Amino acid sequence: MPKYLIQASYTPEGTKGLLAEGAGGRRAAVEQVVAGLGGTVEALYFAFGEDDFIGIIDFPDPVSMAAVSLSVKASGALRTRATPLLTVEEIDEATRRQVGFRPPGA
């Protein structure tokens, strides 16, 4: 199942919601959304600095990740980034594939 690193920062409105609801409430909301699309939550963390929230999420397909990303961004409560994560075995497979790339000017 594809795995994604989620990094997010709360907008002022999103921070107000977090303060009112607590981290446990947000965790439950994330787990509900992810499970509703057939995914699982591997890890969730809150942080301070550039990112307020970091998670590792598994989804059955990239379209599910895109659907969640669009809905979350449309809410205006968070600014998010989703990075696909690849296993060592997937990178090993990628290194074995022939790619006919020609760099510019070559």
Contact map, one row per residue, 1 for C-alpha under 8 A:
1110000000000000000000000000000000000000000000000000000001111000000000000000000000000000000000000000000000
1111000000000000000000000000000000000000000000000000000001111100000000000000000000011100000000000000000000
1111100000000000000000000000000000000000000000000000000111100000000000000000000000011100000000000000000000
0111110000000000000000000000000000000000000000000000000111100000000000000000000001111000000000000000000000
0011111000000000000000000000000000000000000000000000011110000000000000000000000001111000000000000000000000
0001111100000000000000000000000000000000000000000000111110000000000000000000000111100000000000000000000000
0000111110000000000000000000000000000000000000000011111000000000000000000000000111000000000000000000000000
0000011111000000000000000000000000000000000000000011110000000000000000000000011110000000000000000000000000
0000001111100000000000000000000000000000000000000111100000000000000000000000011100000000000000000000000000
0000000111111110000000000000000000000000000000000001000000000000000000000000111000000000000000000000000000
0000000011111110000000000000000000000000000000000000000000000000000000000001111000000000000000000000000000
0000000001111111000000000000000000000000000000000000000000000000000000000000100000000000000000000000000000
0000000001111111100000000000000000000000000000000000000000000000000000000001100000000000000000000000000000
0000000001111111110000000000000000000000000000000000000000000000000000000001110000000000000000000000000000
0000000001111111111000000000000000000000000000000000000000000000000000000000100000000000000000000000000000
0000000000011111111100000000000000000000000000000000000000000000000000000000000000000000000000000000000000
0000000000001111111111000000000000000000000000000000000000000000000000000000000000000000000000000000000000
0000000000000111111111100100000000000000000000000000000000000000000000000000000000000000000000000000000000
0000000000000011111111000000000000000000000000000000000000000000000000000000000000000000000000000000000000
0000000000000001111111000000000000000000000000000000000000000000000000000000000000000000000000000000000000
0000000000000000111111111100000000000000000000000000000000000000000000000000000000000000000000000000000000
0000000000000000111111111100000000000000000000000000000000000000000000000000000000000000000000000000000000
0000000000000000010011111110000000000000000000000000000000000000000000000000000000000000000000000000000000
0000000000000000000011111111000000000000000000000000000000000000000000000000000000000000000000000000000000
0000000000000000000011111111100000000000000000000000000000000000000000000000000000000000000000000000000000
0000000000000000010011111111110000000000000000000000000000000000000000000000000000000000000000000000000000
0000000000000000000000111111111000000000000100000000000000000000000000000000000000000000000000000000000000
0000000000000000000000011111111100000000000000000000000000000000000000000000000000000000000000000000000000
0000000000000000000000001111111110000000000000000000000000000000000000000000000000000000000000000000000000
0000000000000000000000000111111111000000000000000000000000000000000000000000000000000000000000000000000000
0000000000000000000000000011111111100001100000000000000000000000000000000000000000000000000000000000000000
0000000000000000000000000001111111110000000000000000000000000000000000000000000000000000000000000000000000
0000000000000000000000000000111111111000000000000000000000000000000100000000000000000000000000000000000000
0000000000000000000000000000011111111111100000000000000010100000000000000000000000000000000000000000000000
0000000000000000000000000000001111111111000000000000000000000000000000000000000000000000000000000000000000
0000000000000000000000000000000111111110000000000000000000000000000000000000000000000000000000000000000000
0000000000000000000000000000000011111110000000000000000000110001000000000000000000000000000000000000000000
0000000000000000000000000000000001111111000000000000000000110000000000000000000000000000000000000000000000
0000000000000000000000000000000001111111100000000000000011110000000000000000000000000000000000000000000000
0000000000000000000000000000001001100111110000000000000011100000000000000000000000000000000000000000000000
0000000000000000000000000000001001000011111100000000001111000000000000000000000000000000000000000000000000
0000000000000000000000000000000000000001111100000000001111000000000000000000000000000000000000000000000000
0000000000000000000000000000000000000000111110000000001110000000000000000000000000000000000000000000000000
0000000000000000000000000010000000000000111111000000111100000000000000000000000000000000000000000000000000
0000000000000000000000000000000000000000001111100000111000000000000000000000000000000000000000000000000000
0000000000000000000000000000000000000000000111110001110000000000000000000000000000000000000000000000000000
0000000000000000000000000000000000000000000011111011110000000000000000000000000000000000000000000000000000
0000000000000000000000000000000000000000000001111111000000000000000000000000000000000000000000000000000000
0000000000000000000000000000000000000000000000111111000000000000000000000000000000000000000000000000000000
0000000010000000000000000000000000000000000000011111000000000000000000000000000000000000000000000000000000
0000001110000000000000000000000000000000000000111111110000000000000000000000000000000000000000000000000000
0000001111000000000000000000000000000000000001111111110000000000000000000000000000000000000000000000000000
0000011110000000000000000000000000000000000111100011111000000000000000000000000000000000000000000000000000
0000111100000000000000000000000000000000000111100011111100000000000000000000000000000000000000000000000000
0000111000000000000000000000000000000000111110000000111110000000000000000000000000000000000000000000000000
0011110000000000000000000000000000000000111100000000011111000000000000000000000000000000000000000000000000
0011110000000000000000000000000001000011111000000000001111100000000000000000000000000000000000000000000000
1111000000000000000000000000000000000011110000000000000111110000000000000000000000000000000000000000000000
1111000000000000000000000000000001001111000000000000000011111101100000000000000000000000000000000000000000
1100000000000000000000000000000000001110000000000000000001111101000000000000000000000000000000000000000000
1100000000000000000000000000000000000000000000000000000000111111100000000000000000000000000000000000000000
0100000000000000000000000000000000000000000000000000000000111111110000000000000000000000000000000000000000
0000000000000000000000000000000000000000000000000000000000001111111000000000000000000000000000000000000000
0000000000000000000000000000000000001000000000000000000000111111111100000000000000000000000000000000000000
0000000000000000000000000000000000000000000000000000000000101111111110000000000000000000000000000000000000
0000000000000000000000000000000000000000000000000000000000000111111111000000000000000000000000000000000000
0000000000000000000000000000000000000000000000000000000000000011111111100000000000000000000000000000000000
0000000000000000000000000000000010000000000000000000000000000001111111110000000000000000000000000000000000
0000000000000000000000000000000000000000000000000000000000000000111111111000000101000000000000000000000000
0000000000000000000000000000000000000000000000000000000000000000011111111100000000000000000000000000000000
0000000000000000000000000000000000000000000000000000000000000000001111111110000000000000000000000000000000
0000000000000000000000000000000000000000000000000000000000000000000111111111110000000000000000000000000000
0000000000000000000000000000000000000000000000000000000000000000000011111111111100000000000000000000000000
0000000000000000000000000000000000000000000000000000000000000000000001111111000000000000000000000000000000
0000000000000000000000000000000000000000000000000000000000000000000000111111110000000000000000000000000000
0000000000101100000000000000000000000000000000000000000000000000000000011111111000000000000000000000000000
0000000001111110000000000000000000000000000000000000000000000000000000011011111000000000000000000000000000
0000000111100100000000000000000000000000000000000000000000000000000000011011111100000000000000000000000000
0000000111100000000000000000000000000000000000000000000000000000000000001001111110000000000000000000000000
0000011110000000000000000000000000000000000000000000000000000000000010001000011111000000000000000000000000
0000011100000000000000000000000000000000000000000000000000000000000000000000001111100000000000000000000000
0001111000000000000000000000000000000000000000000000000000000000000010000000000111110000000000000000000000
0001110000000000000000000000000000000000000000000000000000000000000000000000000011111000000000000000000000
0111100000000000000000000000000000000000000000000000000000000000000000000000000001111100000000000000000000
0111100000000000000000000000000000000000000000000000000000000000000000000000000000111110000000000000000000
0110000000000000000000000000000000000000000000000000000000000000000000000000000000011111011000000000000000
0000000000000000000000000000000000000000000000000000000000000000000000000000000000001111111000000000000000
0000000000000000000000000000000000000000000000000000000000000000000000000000000000000111111100000000000000
0000000000000000000000000000000000000000000000000000000000000000000000000000000000000011111110000000000000
0000000000000000000000000000000000000000000000000000000000000000000000000000000000000111111111000000000000
0000000000000000000000000000000000000000000000000000000000000000000000000000000000000111111111100000000000
0000000000000000000000000000000000000000000000000000000000000000000000000000000000000001111111110000000000
0000000000000000000000000000000000000000000000000000000000000000000000000000000000000000111111111000000000
0000000000000000000000000000000000000000000000000000000000000000000000000000000000000000011111111000000000
0000000000000000000000000000000000000000000000000000000000000000000000000000000000000000001111111100000000
0000000000000000000000000000000000000000000000000000000000000000000000000000000000000000000111111100000000
0000000000000000000000000000000000000000000000000000000000000000000000000000000000000000000011111110000000
0000000000000000000000000000000000000000000000000000000000000000000000000000000000000000000000111111000000
0000000000000000000000000000000000000000000000000000000000000000000000000000000000000000000000001111100000
0000000000000000000000000000000000000000000000000000000000000000000000000000000000000000000000000111110000
0000000000000000000000000000000000000000000000000000000000000000000000000000000000000000000000000011111000
0000000000000000000000000000000000000000000000000000000000000000000000000000000000000000000000000001111101
0000000000000000000000000000000000000000000000000000000000000000000000000000000000000000000000000000111111
0000000000000000000000000000000000000000000000000000000000000000000000000000000000000000000000000000011111
0000000000000000000000000000000000000000000000000000000000000000000000000000000000000000000000000000001111
0000000000000000000000000000000000000000000000000000000000000000000000000000000000000000000000000000011111
